[in-house]
Amino acid sequence: MTAAAGYRGRFAPSPTGPLHAGSLVAALASWLDTRAHGGRWLVRIEDVDTPRCVPGADRLILQQLAACGLHPDEAPTWQSARFDAYRAALDALVGRGLAYACACSRKDIEAALAAQGRPRVRGHEAPYPGTCRAGLHGRPARAWRLRVPEGTVDWTDRRLGVQRQDVQREVGDFILLRADGLWAYQLAVVVDDAAQGITDVVRGEDLADNTPRQLVLQRALGVPTPRYLHTPLVLGANGEKLSKQNGAAPLELSDPLLALDAAAQVLGLPSSSSGNVAQALAAWVAQWPFLQSRG
């Protein structure tokens, strides 16, 4: 094992239901990467989107992780207890002119894009056209947005390689505080990764598109940028990412080793020949393929 001084990883599930096969892949990858680098592994319950949270799902997720031998090295945290930190971050950005109030509804945004000859692409979030950058002009504020600078954001994923996105053009000034008063995922995750000293983010490939926005926000807040590793996805019968939204079945954990073995194979690891969870995890740590690619 190669020890990485100060390595801190995390698994950050949303409690919208129990873990499924896809989320176990992300949890296992994060745990293995942390253990392979001699680091500390944290669990953060990302429950800022309260209308989507299922009562008791957070405790069930922790039980599922424990059944699979994935135990955090520190007490789990909940984003719902961190709202003051998100408010302080937003206030700091506003104070430096890096965030501003927005009065636009979704319909307003689509109309503005159409007027600019940039119609919304079906299945993709419409990029914000910057309508309120110069002020609200008497309209009431609905949300708060980050003032995204021009230019491309370049970063290197430990599995996917070199990545690039023009955040201003492809996304626009993105939301930090939603119109319904809820904190946006992008702000919460950046603030919490910085507060917990996270050095390495290991998560599903579907979240890779979020990374450029988080890099922009990290720079605006003046906090460190972790290394990123985005893992392969588990696909459903329809070829789409397996998720709670498309009816992914909860993990069947009557035999945790069987579930872990399936997750390990998605990560390119061999099927376990061990008789128990602890032995299988130890073997996979020794075989972890991303040990030397932390860049």
N, C-alpha and C positions, 0 to 999 in steps of 0.2 A: 504493500500500500504506500502511495506517495502522499504525505501529509501536505495540505495546503494551509498555510498560516492564515487564520482568520476566516476560513471558508464558512459561510452561513447560507444554507438553502432553505426553501420553504415550499409547502404545498398549501394552496389557498382555494379550497372549494367553496362554492356558493350553496347554502342550505336550502335549495329548491327541491330537494328530494334526496334519497339515498344514493350512494355511489353506484355507478354502473361499470361495465367492462372498460369503457373508454376512460373514465376518470381514474380507475385503478391503474391504467397504464401510466398516466401522468404522475400519480402519487408514487408508484414504484420507481419510475425513472428519477424523480426528484430525490427520493430516499437513497437509491443506489449511488447517484452521483455524489451526494453528500458523504456517504460512508466511504466511497472509493477515494475521496479526497481528504478523509480524516476530519470532516467538518461537523457542524451542529445543524440539526434539522428541526424546523419549526412548522407548526400548523396554524394557519390563520383562517378563521371563518369569515368569508366575505359576504356579509349580510346587510350591505348598505341598501340594496334594492328590496326594501321590506315588503312591498306588495307581492313579490314572487317567492318570498321565503315561506317554507312549510314548518309549522311549529313542531319542534322535536327533531327535525332533520339534522340539526347540528350535532346533537348528542348521538344520533344514529351513525353519522359519518365517523365520529371519533371511535365508536364501538367497532365499526367495520375495519377501520385502520388497525386498531388493536388486534382484532381477530387475524389480520394478515401479518402481524408482527412488526407493523410500522408505527413505532412509538416516537413521539416528538421528544426532543431533548430539553425543551422548556414548556411551561404551561401554555396551552393554546390561547390565542387572543381572538377577540371579536371586533369587527370593524364598527359595529353599532355602539361600541364604547369609546370611539375615537373621533366623534364629530367635532369636538373642540379643536383637535389638531388640524382637521380639514379646514375649519373656519379660519384658523390662524394662517394657514398656507394661502388660502384665497385672499385674505386681507393683505398679506405681504405682496402678492402679485398685483393686486389692485393699487396698492400704495406706490408701486414702481411703474405703473402704467402698462403692465403686462397682461392685465385682464380687464374686461369691461362688461357692462350690463347689456343684455340683448332683449329686444321686445318682439322678436319674430316668432310666429307660429310655423309649423311645418308647411302649411299652405302658403304662407308668405315667402318662405325659402324657395319652394318650387316655382312660384310665380316669378320671383327675381331671377332664378336660373334660366327659366324659359325666355325671359326678356333679354338675357345676355346670350341666348343661343346655346345654352348648356343644359338641355333637358335631362331630367333624372334618368339614370340607367336602372331598369327594372332589377330588383333584387339587391341593389346597392344603396347605401345611405347617401342622400344628396349632400354634396360638399357645400359648406356654408359660404355664401357669396360676399360676406363682409358688410352687409347692409347697415349694421349698427356700430361699425368701427368709429364712425365720426359723431356718434351720439344717438339718443333716442328720439329727438325731435318731438318731445311732448308725449310720447307713448310710454305706458308703464313697463317697467322691467319685468321680464319673465324668467330669464336665466342669466348665468354668467359664463363668459367664454374666455379662452386663452387667446391672446394676440400672437398668432403663429408667424414666425419670420419667413421670408421668402428663401428659396433654395432647397436643394435636396438634402435628405438625411441619409447618411451611409452608415451601415453597421454590419458586423460579421456574426452570423449565427454559428454556433459550434457544430451544427449538423447541416444546415442549409447553405452555409457559405455566405458570400458577400450579398448584401441586400441593399436596396435603395428605394426611397420614396420621396416625392415632392409633396410634403404634408400640406402646405398651403394650397396647392392646386387640387390635390386629390381628396383632401378632407376639409380643408379650411380651418377657421378658428373654431376649435371644438369646445364642447360644453364641460364646465367644471362643476357647476351647481345647476341642477335641472329645474325646469319650470314648476314641477310638482314639489319642489323643496328638498329633493333627495340629492345626495352627493353623487357625482358621476364616478364611475369605475376608474377612469384614468387618473383622476386626482387622488382618490383613496389609495390605489395600489402604489403610486409613486411615493406618497407621503409615508405609507406604512413600510415599504421596502427600505426607505432611507432610515426611518426610526429604528427598525429592527436590524440594521446593518447587513442587509441581504447582499451577498457578493455574487450569487449565481441563481438565476431564475431558470428553472426547468419546467416546461409546461407544454401543452398540446400545440401542434402546428397551426391550428385554427386561430390561435392568439398571436401569431407572428405579425399580422397586419397591425396589431395594436402597438407593437414595439416602437415604431418611429414616433408616434404621438407621445409615448412615455419618455423617449429620449429628449424630445423638445421640452417637455415639462420638467424633466430632471435638470436640464440646463437652465431653464427659467428660474427654478427654485434654488439652484446652486448646490444640488446634492449629487452624490456619486452615481455613476451608471454601472449597474451589475453586468456580468456576462450573461448571455442568453443561449439556451439550448431548447429548440422546439422539436418535440417528439412526433413520431408517426401517429396518425389517427386510426381509431377503430371505426369502420364504416358499417352502416346498417344495410339491410337488404335492398334498400332503394339507392345505395351508392353514396348516400350523404353521411356526414359525420354522425356517429351514434351520440345521442344526447337525450336529456330528460324531455326536451321539447318534442322530439319525434318518437316518444314512447319507449325509450331504452329501458329494459328490464333491470330492476335492482340486482346487485350482485348476489349470486347464490353462494353462500359461505358455509354451507354444511361441510364442505371440504375446501378450506382456504388455500391449501397448496395447489389445488386444481385451478382456482381462479388466478392465483399468482403465476402459475406456469403459463397460462394463456397470455397474460399481460407481458411476461418476459419474452415470449416468442415474438410479439409485436415489436419489441425493442431490439430484435435481432439476437437475443440470447438463446442458448440451447435449452431444450426441455430438461427439467430437473430430474436427476436420478436419485435425489435425496429422499429420505423417508419422512422428513418433517420440515416445517416452515423455516426454522432457524438455520438449518443446514443449507437449504435451498438459497436463502438470502445471502448467506456467507459465500456460497459458490458464485452467485451472480455478481457480487461485489468484486470478487477476484477477476471476473471475466468482463467487467464493464468496459465497453469499447471506447468511451469518450474521455478516458483518463488523461491522455496526452494532448487533448485538443481544446484547451481552455483559452488560448489566445489572448 
